[in-house]
Amino acid sequence: MRIDKPDEIIVAHDVTIIGEYNLAGTVPYHASQMFARNITSFLLHLVKDGKLQVNLQDEIMRETLVTRDG
Protein backbone atom coordinates (compact mmCIF):
# COMPACT_ATOMS: atom_id res chain seq x y z
CA MET A 1 0.00 0.00 0.00
CA ARG A 2 1.32 3.44 -0.81
CA ILE A 3 0.18 6.99 -0.76
CA ASP A 4 0.18 8.31 -4.30
CA LYS A 5 -0.66 11.94 -3.67
CA PRO A 6 0.50 14.45 -1.07
CA ASP A 7 -2.10 14.98 1.63
CA GLU A 8 -3.83 11.68 0.87
CA ILE A 9 -5.36 9.89 3.86
CA ILE A 10 -5.91 6.13 3.73
CA VAL A 11 -7.00 3.50 6.22
CA ALA A 12 -5.26 0.13 6.19
CA HIS A 13 -5.90 -2.61 8.75
CA ASP A 14 -7.72 -0.15 11.04
CA VAL A 15 -4.74 2.27 10.97
CA THR A 16 -5.17 5.74 9.52
CA ILE A 17 -2.15 6.83 7.47
CA ILE A 18 -1.92 10.56 6.88
CA GLY A 19 0.36 11.52 4.00
CA GLU A 20 0.72 15.11 5.11
CA TYR A 21 2.95 17.01 2.70
CA ASN A 22 4.24 19.54 5.22
CA LEU A 23 3.67 18.11 8.67
CA ALA A 24 5.85 20.67 10.47
CA GLY A 25 3.88 23.48 8.84
CA THR A 26 0.61 22.22 10.30
CA VAL A 27 1.57 22.81 13.93
CA PRO A 28 2.19 26.08 15.76
CA TYR A 29 5.73 27.46 15.60
CA HIS A 30 6.54 26.71 19.24
CA ALA A 31 5.27 23.15 18.94
CA SER A 32 7.57 22.66 15.96
CA GLN A 33 10.50 24.03 17.98
CA MET A 34 9.68 21.72 20.88
CA PHE A 35 9.42 18.71 18.55
CA ALA A 36 12.80 19.53 16.97
CA ARG A 37 14.39 19.94 20.41
CA ASN A 38 12.95 16.60 21.56
CA ILE A 39 14.23 14.77 18.48
CA THR A 40 17.66 16.38 18.85
CA SER A 41 17.87 15.42 22.54
CA PHE A 42 16.77 11.87 21.73
CA LEU A 43 19.40 11.44 19.01
CA LEU A 44 22.15 12.96 21.17
CA HIS A 45 21.21 10.44 23.87
CA LEU A 46 21.64 7.54 21.43
CA VAL A 47 24.90 8.65 19.82
CA LYS A 48 28.19 8.89 21.74
CA ASP A 49 31.50 9.84 20.12
CA GLY A 50 29.80 9.88 16.71
CA LYS A 51 28.57 6.28 16.94
CA LEU A 52 25.22 4.73 17.78
CA GLN A 53 25.45 3.11 21.20
CA VAL A 54 23.08 0.18 21.68
CA ASN A 55 22.68 -0.28 25.42
CA LEU A 56 19.68 -2.41 26.30
CA GLN A 57 20.14 -1.54 29.98
CA ASP A 58 19.19 2.05 29.08
CA GLU A 59 15.42 2.43 29.44
CA ILE A 60 15.08 4.97 26.62
CA MET A 61 17.08 2.84 24.19
CA ARG A 62 15.32 -0.38 25.19
CA GLU A 63 11.79 1.04 24.95
CA THR A 64 12.29 2.80 21.61
CA LEU A 65 14.29 0.09 19.79
CA VAL A 66 12.36 -1.07 16.74
CA THR A 67 14.82 -3.53 15.20
CA ARG A 68 18.28 -4.93 15.92
CA ASP A 69 20.74 -6.95 13.82
CA GLY A 70 18.62 -6.71 10.69
MONORBEL-V700407 format. One record per pair of residues at least 12 apart in sequence whose ideal C-beta (glycine too) atoms are under 10 Angstrom apart, sorted by the first residue. I is the first residue (numbers start at 1). J is the second residue. If there is no record, write none. Layout:
# MONORBEL-V700407
i->I j->J
i->I j->J
This chain:
# MONORBEL-V700407
i->1 j->13
i->1 j->17
i->2 j->17
i->2 j->19
i->3 j->17
i->3 j->18
i->3 j->19
i->3 j->20
i->4 j->19
i->5 j->19
i->5 j->21
i->6 j->19
i->6 j->20
i->6 j->21
i->6 j->22
i->7 j->19
i->7 j->20
i->7 j->21
i->7 j->22
i->8 j->20
i->8 j->21
i->23 j->35
i->24 j->36
i->42 j->60
i->42 j->64
i->45 j->58
i->45 j->60
i->45 j->61
i->45 j->64
i->46 j->58
i->46 j->60
i->46 j->61
i->46 j->64
i->46 j->65
i->54 j->68
i->54 j->69
i->56 j->68
